[in-house]
Amino acid sequence: MFRKIIIALLCLSFTSVAQAVLKIDITEGFEGALPIAVIPFQWNGSAKIANADVSAIIMSDLARSGKFSPVAEKDLIARPQKLADVHYKTWRIAGMDHIVIGSVDKQSDGSYQVEFRLIDILKARQVLGYSFKATDKTLRAVAHQISDYIFTQITGLPGAFSTRIAYVTLKRDKSVYKSRLQVSDTDGYSPQTLLTSDEPIMSPAWSPDGSQLAYVSFESGQAEIFTHNIRTGVRKSRARFKGLNGSPAWSPDGKKLSMTLSKDGNPDIYILDLASGKLQRVTNHWSIDTEAVWMPDGKSLIYTSSRSGKPQLYKQSITGKSKPERLTYEGGYNASASISPDGKFVAYVHGEGNIYRIAVLELATRSSRILTDGPLDESPEYAPNNSMILFASQEKRQAVLAAVSVDGRQKQRLAFTDGEVREPSWAAVRY
């Protein structure tokens, strides 16, 4: 958020353990969630794998979305394994809209055949069903893919369970902190460490195709912007000017990065063409302009500026020729914008006094609403399907990640099992 400009000048650093994962707890349910029963899948030719229980993963995914209220396994009124076993009248009386059945069959070559069926109880028929090939290493990925299919079939929205999130983990190691830039599945599993440093790592941002991350690292002793190709491991320095180099954000076509640079005096917004290395200056003001993010059409940016005296959100054409349009007026602190994938809403940090909460602004009406309780919520990030907002928060003076549904009714906490976690970024697609 806006305070990162000050934080970036401090000598901070963090650490984590490679195998530690995010533990997700749903802290507030969604009363209007759709009832669904995920029947435990039948495993044939193999014992159930604890960390790859396909039906349990699907159930967890759907619950985390805030759109569904899966029935607890102990409360299931029946456990059909085949379509012919489904007694529609019984499930209808129980108030169930949909049920999911499936199986995991071990093959002679060691692989697995995973099948599932989504059954509409009111229509009394199967409405979706697929079969997948999987290995020990890909069973979780297949489960997330099934969750995506189910989510889309029922809600009409794209699923986001097969995407990945990036974050910075931190932990004290003896007398110092160390930091790691990590990526994981959206449920915290399969963590992968991209960078370990004794210096701060900040502002990770996914490329539109999910293949790269841009971020800020202080490993050289000053703020420096890097891009890191997760597929190839190739890492490139993109900005190492004197002063501040921060807040990288990818253009929708993945060919440019917006960033905050102070090389010419005050922090202003610039755009870097990644192929040519050419810099374009967008803002030129005595104030602090930072945290620019792109509108989906790639023609304008929304950024944080102190030009009105206190941090507020502004919108401006990337040409820099048009006059900035102020978007927020309520409160003395509005910063750190994240634009919804459909371009209709902006999530941001709204501060009053010492309380910082996540709010959402509807661009068409300029109406806003607060979604979280604070006291120190920051770095909002929209899920790629508009359903949730991921953000950094604090609990018992520990940095954790949290998520809230876009209507504010469903909330969850993502606590790191060994240390703290912050700076979330949600990939648009699975790489």
C-alpha positions, -999 to 999 in steps of 0.1 A, spaced: 0 0 0 9 37 1 30 32 32 54 9 13 73 39 1 83 45 37 87 9 46 109 3 16 135 26 30 137 5 62 161 -24 66 136 -52 70 140 -89 62 121 -122 67 124 -161 64 103 -193 61 106 -231 59 103 -246 24 77 -273 34 56 -250 56 22 -244 41 -8 -220 45 -35 -233 68 -69 -220 58 -97 -215 83 -132 -203 73 -140 -177 100 -174 -165 89 -199 -184 68 -222 -173 40 -258 -176 50 -270 -176 13 -246 -203 2 -259 -231 -20 -263 -265 -3 -242 -293 -19 -232 -328 -9 -198 -341 -20 -199 -379 -14 -165 -394 -4 -151 -408 -36 -146 -446 -38 -109 -456 -41 -103 -488 -60 -70 -506 -61 -53 -481 -37 -57 -467 -2 -68 -431 0 -39 -407 -1 -41 -384 29 -29 -352 12 -47 -360 -21 -82 -370 -10 -100 -358 -41 -135 -354 -27 -122 -337 5 -103 -312 -17 -134 -305 -38 -155 -300 -6 -129 -276 8 -126 -256 -25 -164 -251 -27 -166 -241 9 -138 -215 5 -155 -199 -25 -183 -185 -3 -209 -197 -28 -215 -231 -14 -223 -248 19 -211 -284 16 -227 -309 40 -203 -323 66 -194 -359 59 -209 -371 92 -242 -355 83 -246 -372 49 -280 -389 46 -266 -414 21 -234 -423 3 -243 -433 -33 -214 -444 -54 -232 -448 -88 -258 -427 -105 -283 -455 -101 -279 -453 -64 -291 -417 -61 -325 -414 -44 -336 -380 -57 -367 -377 -35 -347 -383 -3 -321 -357 -12 -348 -332 -23 -366 -336 11 -332 -329 28 -331 -296 9 -301 -305 -13 -296 -288 -47 -267 -308 -60 -246 -338 -51 -212 -349 -64 -201 -386 -67 -170 -401 -81 -142 -426 -79 -104 -429 -80 -91 -461 -97 -55 -472 -95 -42 -483 -129 -17 -511 -136 9 -484 -146 7 -467 -113 -15 -438 -125 -50 -430 -115 -83 -427 -133 -105 -400 -116 -141 -397 -125 -168 -375 -111 -205 -367 -117 -224 -336 -108 -261 -344 -102 -289 -318 -101 -313 -331 -75 -342 -308 -86 -338 -319 -123 -332 -355 -112 -304 -360 -136 -266 -357 -141 -256 -323 -155 -218 -328 -157 -193 -356 -157 -157 -360 -167 -128 -385 -164 -92 -375 -158 -58 -393 -158 -36 -384 -128 -5 -394 -109 4 -391 -73 18 -356 -80 -12 -344 -100 -41 -357 -80 -45 -324 -61 -44 -305 -94 -72 -327 -108 -93 -322 -77 -90 -284 -81 -99 -288 -118 -130 -307 -109 -139 -279 -84 -136 -254 -112 -159 -274 -135 -185 -277 -107 -183 -241 -97 -187 -229 -133 -216 -253 -141 -236 -241 -111 -227 -204 -108 -219 -195 -144 -186 -179 -132 -151 -192 -141 -135 -213 -114 -103 -201 -97 -93 -231 -77 -66 -242 -102 -48 -209 -101 -18 -200 -79 -10 -173 -54 23 -157 -46 33 -142 -13 62 -133 9 69 -153 40 89 -140 69 104 -154 101 130 -144 126 162 -164 123 183 -158 154 189 -120 155 177 -112 120 147 -117 97 148 -135 64 124 -134 35 112 -158 8 91 -152 -22 68 -182 -26 40 -195 -48 15 -221 -39 -19 -235 -49 -48 -213 -37 -54 -237 -8 -18 -232 4 -4 -266 -8 25 -273 -31 46 -243 -20 75 -234 -43 103 -210 -32 115 -186 -59 138 -164 -39 154 -164 -4 170 -132 8 184 -115 39 168 -83 25 132 -73 19 111 -87 -10 80 -67 -19 51 -63 -43 49 -96 -62 27 -93 -93 17 -120 -117 19 -116 -155 -14 -121 -173 -5 -156 -185 7 -167 -151 42 -176 -163 61 -147 -146 62 -127 -114 75 -91 -111 86 -80 -77 109 -57 -58 140 -70 -40 166 -52 -19 192 -79 -22 217 -55 -39 213 -29 -11 187 -8 -29 152 -13 -43 153 -31 -76 125 -44 -98 129 -80 -112 108 -102 -135 111 -140 -128 100 -166 -153 86 -195 -132 87 -219 -161 123 -213 -171 138 -198 -140 151 -168 -160 153 -137 -138 159 -102 -152 165 -68 -135 141 -43 -150 147 -11 -129 176 -2 -107 176 36 -108 187 59 -81 161 62 -54 128 43 -54 120 15 -78 86 0 -67 51 -12 -73 54 -31 -106 22 -41 -124 18 -59 -157 -2 -45 -186 -31 -67 -197 -11 -78 -228 20 -87 -206 43 -65 -227 47 -36 -203 52 -29 -166 39 2 -148 61 12 -119 69 39 -94 103 56 -99 118 86 -81 149 89 -104 137 123 -115 128 137 -81 94 129 -66 79 94 -70 60 92 -102 43 66 -124 63 53 -154 56 26 -180 84 3 -191 82 -15 -225 98 -49 -217 110 -56 -252 127 -23 -260 135 -11 -224 119 23 -233 105 42 -203 74 64 -206 65 89 -179 28 90 -170 27 115 -140 48 145 -133 37 161 -100 53 173 -67 32 147 -48 38 110 -43 22 90 -71 25 52 -67 8 18 -68 -5 20 -103 -27 -8 -117 -40 -13 -152 -76 -11 -163 -86 -43 -183 -86 -23 -216 -50 -13 -211 -57 23 -218 -57 38 -183 -43 33 -148 -56 37 -113 -30 48 -88 -25 63 -53 -16 99 -51 -11 124 -23 -18 154 -46 -49 163 -26 -29 163 6 -37 128 17 -36 94 -2 -65 90 -26 -72 70 -57 -70 86 -92 -76 73 -127 -56 85 -157 -49 76 -193 -16 59 -199 -7 87 -223 -3 110 -193 -20 138 -213 -54 138 -197 -61 153 -163 -62 128 -134 -97 119 -123 -101 116 -85 -121 85 -75 -122 85 -37 -133 113 -14 -146 96 18 -119 94 45 -84 106 47 -67 75 35 -76 55 3 -48 35 -14 -36 3 -28 -61 -4 -56 -69 -38 -71 -92 -38 -101 -118 -65 -106 -112 -87 -137 -144 -73 -153 -132 -37 -147 -163 -27 -128 -150 -25 -92 -119 -14 -73 -109 -30 -40 -87 -7 -19 -75 1 16 -97 26 34 -81 41 65 -97 61 93 -76 70 123 -54 39 130 -79 15 115 -73 2 79 -99 -20 62 -106 -33 28 -133 -15 8 -148 -18 -27 -157 10 -50 -182 6 -79 -167 27 -107 -201 33 -125 -219 47 -95 -189 57 -73 -206 40 -44 -184 22 -19 -187 -3 9 -164 -16 36 -159 -54 36 -135 -61 65 -130 -52 102 -94 -42 104 -75 -30 123 -46 -34 98 -59 -49 65 -39 -41 33 -28 -53 -1 -62 -64 -16 -61 -87 -46 -91 -98 -66 -96 -134 -74 -95 -140 -112 -132 -149 -112 -144 -118 -92 -156 -140 -63 -131 -133 -35 -106 -106 -24 -73 -118 -9 -56 -94 14 -29 -91 41 -40 -87 77 -28 -91 113 -38 -114 140 -23 -114 175 5 -92 160 13 -118 134 10 -111 97 -15 -134 80 -34 -136 47 -72 -134 47 -99 -135 21 -134 -121 19 -162 -127 -6 -170 -97 -27 -203 -92 -8 -184 -94 26 -204 -123 39 -178 -150 38 -144 -147 54 -114 -169 58 -79 -168 73 -47 -182 57 -22 -185 85 14 -196 77 24 -227 96 59 -214 104 63 -176 105 43 -148 89 30 -142 54 21 -110 35 21 -93 1 -5 -116 -17 -9 -118 -55 -34 -140 -73 -25 -155 -107 -51 -152 -135 -44 -187 -148 -25 -218 -137 9 -219 -152 
